Amino acid sequence: MNRDPLDEALTDALRRTPPREAPARLKQSLAARYAEPRAARFARFGKSVATLVTGAALAAAVLLFFQSQRASQQMFDEAVSDHLRLLYAERPIEIESGGVHQVKPWFAGRVDFAPTLGFGGDEDFPLQGGAVALFRDRKAAAFQFKRRLHPITLFVFRAEGFSWPTATQALGARKAALDTQRGFHVLLWRDADLGYALVSDLDPRELSQLAIKIASP
């Protein structure tokens, strides 16, 4: 294939021309044109990643909060259900009360902890007796009190492993969480490794009076 003599001459001239370095001003102009937009793109990318990470962390925190709220709410529901289960039972009281020093020893060997209860009842809140119950996934000692015609159940159980609700109700030196479920009032508190759930349809002010007597050191 024949080549154009003019093309051959131009090609030959370019081969003989020594290479020359681009002027510094041209290098700076090209660098400003291409390097800066790339840096801006990286900056925008970094900001987008940071926004996504922050959003994901916030979403995870919100999810954990609602999961904790739901778990603590389940404790109130459980207390009411267990209270009703005892009331509906054929034998809601397994050990008749002859005083707290008779009821407490009865639980030995029936639950896997030693229930602590320093209040043995009085004229306002007589202790009726006790029974073994379940609170969620564990055994509980259920103490039965009474106020006029209102039955009151105190559940004592191991406290670990639960998501406890925020305690706002003062019980002397301690605080409890108060909630109402299906017309029943529930007070929840913990003392060391034991949890306490006091349940009744009794007026919450009177129920708090009993809780103070039970929770007082």
BAPAKE-156240 format. One record per residue: x, y, z of N, C-alpha, C in turn. Coordinates in pm, whole numbers, plus 50000, padded with zeros to 5 digits. Example, Ala and Ser with C-alpha at 12.3 -4.5 7.8 and 13.67 -1.06 7.14 Angstrom:
! residues 2
513194943150780512304955050780513204967050780/512854977550708513674989450714512905000350787/
This chain:
! residues 217
500854988150000500005000050000500895012450000/500675021149904501495033249890501045043749991/502015050450054501715060850150501945074250087/501235083950134501365097550082502735102850120/503505108250025504845113650057504785124450163/503705132550166503605143150266503465137250406/502675126450418502525119850549503835113950596/504585107750501505865101850538506835112550585/506845123950518507755134650557507395140050696/506085141450724505655146650853505985136750965/505775123950937506095113651036507575113451065/508395114650962509835114550980510305126651059/509665138151036510035150351110509685149051256/508555143151287508155141351427509095131851500/509575121551429510505112251491511805119151529/512265128451443513535135151468513425146551569/512195150751598512015161951692512225157051834/513145163051911513375158552049512175161952137/511855153252236510725155952325511015167952415/509995175952439510125187752525509125186752641/509545191052760508695190752878507645201852868/506445198352910505355208252906505665219753001/505245231852964505495243453049504825241653186/505425247653289504885246453425503485252253435/503235263253361501895269253367500845259753312/501205252353206500265242753150500005231353248/501045226553316500875215953415499935220453527/500165232953574499315237953683497865239353639/497685243453514496315244953464495605231553455/496315221253405495705208053395495435202253533/496395204253625496195199053761494995205453828/494855218653808493705225553868492395220753808/492425217153680491195213053614490755199053657/491695189953678491325176053703491475171753850/492445177253920492665172854059491595178354153/491215190854139490255196854230488875190454222/488325188354105487025181354101487085167554165/488205160354145488335147154206488325148354357/489055158154411489055160154556487655163654606/486955171754530485585175354570484695163154569/484895154354467484085142254462484375133354581/485655132054616486005123954733485415129854862/485425143254869484865149754989483375147055000/482685148054885481245145254887480985130654920/481815121754868481665107554898481865104855047/482905111355104483145109755247481995114655331/481415126055292480265131255365479065121855355/478865116055237477745106655219477915094355306/479155089155311479425077455395479185080755542/479665092455585479475096455724478005097855757/477215103455662475785104955685475105091455696/475505082055609474915068555616475265061655746/476515062855791476935056555916476175062556033/476055075956035475325082456143473865078356144/473255077756026471855073556016471645059356063/472595050556025472475036556068472615035256219/473555042856277473725042356423472495047656494/471905058456439470695063956500469535054156490/469385047756374468315037956357468495026156452/469745021756470470015010656562469685014556706/470015027056744469725031656880468215032356904/467485037356803466025038156815465425024156826/465935014856745465435001156749465684994856885/466884996756940467194991157072466314997257180/466015010357166465155016957264463765010757265/463185009157145461835003557138461804988857180/462864981557148462944967657194462994967057346/463774976157407463844976557553462514980357614/461814990257552460514994357601459514982857593/459544975557481458624964357465458924953257565/460214950557588460604940157683460184943757825/460364956557863459964960657998458444960558012/457724963857905456264963457910455754949357928/456494939757873456104925857887456164921258033/456994927758114457054924158255455754927758326/455184939258293453894943058351452804933258306/452794929958177451804920458126451934906958195/453174902658215453414889658280452894889858422/453124900758495452684901558635451174900458645/450454907258556448984906658558448504892658522/449084886758418448674873258377448914863058487/450054864058556450364854658664449434856758782/449084869258810448134872258918446774865958888/446304867558766445014861658727445084846458728/446214840958688446364826358686446224820558827/446794827658924446664823059063445224824359112/444564835359077443184837359122442254826859063/442524822558940441684812658875442034798358916/443174796558982443624783059016442684776659119/442644763559115441814756259210442314758159352/443654758959366444254761659497445194773559484/444674785859490445544797559474446554799059587/446264793359703447184793859817447564779559853/448864776659844449344763159874449764761760020/450144772760082450524772660222449764783760292/448884780160384448114790160459449054797760553/448734810460571449614818760651449444816360800/450564813860863450634814261008451654824661046/451904833960950452944844060968454044841860866/454804852560837455824851760734456894841360768/457154838960896458184829360935457714814960914/456454813360885455964800060847455904798760696/455554809560628455394808960482456744808460412/457684817060453458984817560385459714804260385/459824797160498460544784260495459884773960405/458604775360381457894765660297458464765360155/459034776560108459554777259972460894770259955/461544766560063462834759760054462684746659977/463474745059871463384733059788462324733959681/461484744259686460424745759585460774756459481/461634765859519462164775659424463684775259434/464374780259332465824779259326466524791659381/465934798159478466544809659545465844811059680/466394819559764465794822059896465014835159890/463684834759887462914847159879463104855760004/463294868559983463484877860094462204885960112/461614885360231460404892860261460414896060410/460574908860444460644912760583459304916760642/458284918260557456964922460605456054910360609/455504907560728454674895660744453194898560749/452794910660705451374914160707450994921460834/449884928560830449354935460948447834936260933/447194944461014445724945461009445244951360878/446024960460821445614966660694445864957460575/446954950160581447324941260470447714927560528/446744919360566447054906160623447644896860518/448634889160560449234879060473448364866560475/447914862360356447024850860346447774837660332/448924838060264449674825760242450574827160122/450984815860067451904816059954451704804459860/452344805459744452274794859643453464796259549/453814785659483454854785959381454224790059249/454834799659181454304804459054455444805158953/455124809058832456114811358727456054826158687/457234832058672457324845658619458224845058497/457584846158381458274844358253458914830458249/460244829858250460934817158230461484811158359/461024815958474461614811158599460574809858709/460924802058810460034800458924459994813159007/458854815359072458674826959159457964822759286/458274829559394457544827859519456414838059521/455174833359527454004842259526453424843159666/453454855359721452864857859853451514864759833/450504859559902449154864959888448804873860007/448494886659977448014896060077446554899560044/445944907160133444564911260111444344925060170/443504932860103443074945860153441574946660133/440814945760241439354944360234439014932460145/438364934560031438014923259944438984922159825/440044929759826440974930059713442134920459736/442264909959656443444901359667444664908359606/445794906259668447044912359624448104901459616/448834901159506449894891159489451244898159480/452184892959556453574897359546454394885759490/455004888059373455894878159312457334881959344/458084872359393459514874259418460244864259329/461224869259253461894860759153463314865859131/464114857859063465474862059029465404873358926/466174883958948466024896258870466874896558743/467904888258735468824889558622468154885458491/468624891758384468154887958250466934895358202/466374904258283465204911758243465574925958203/464784931658112464914945758078463954953458168/464484959858271463644966058373463174979758328/461904982858352461394996258318461975006858411/461885019258367462395030358448461575031958575/462255032458688461585033558818461395048358852/460155052358874459835066258906459005067659034/458435056659083457565057159201458405054859326/458415064559417459215063459539458595053459635/459425044259684459025034659787460005036159903/459875046859977460855049460082462205052260020/463205044260054464545046160000464705040259861/463735032859813463805026659682462785032659587/462905028859460461965033359359461425021559280/460205023159232459575012459155458975018359028/458685009658934457975013558812456515009958829/455645019158794454195017158811453515017358676/452615007758654451845007458530450505000758558/449555003158467448224997158478447944989058354/447564976458374447274967358265445934960558291/444994961858198443694955158208442974957958341/443144969958392442484973858516443244970058642/444404963458628445234959758742446444968958748/446824972258869447994980858890449174972058930/450334975458873451544967458895452674976658939/453354972659044454574979359090455734969559075/456774973859004457944965458980459184972159040/459954964659116461234969859164462164958159188/463424961359209464414951059236465264954859357/465714944659426466574946459543467674936059532/468904940959503470044932059480469714922659363/469774909559386469554900259275468124895059270/467214901059345465814896759344464904907559286/463894903059213462894912059159461574910359230/460784921159234459504921059303458444926959212/457294920159206456154925059129454924924259218/454324935659247453144936459333451944939959246/450894931459249449774932759155448444932459229/447524941359191446174941059246445314951159172/443984949659188443064959859138442804970459245/443554969659353443454979359461443904993059411/443375003559473443795017159438445315018159445/445955024159344447415024459341448045031459461/447345040959522447905047459641447985037659758/446955029459775446985019459880447985008459848/448065004959720449034994759680450454999659707/450695012459687452015018059716452315017459865/451295019059949451525018060093452035004060131/451444993860072451914980260097453324978460041/453574983659921454904982259861455984988659947/455665000060010456635006760097456954997760217/455924991260273456164982360387457014970460347/456804965560225457574953860179459004957960143/459154969460079460474973560028461354980160132/460764984060246461574990560349462604980860404/463824985560426464884976560477464474970760613/
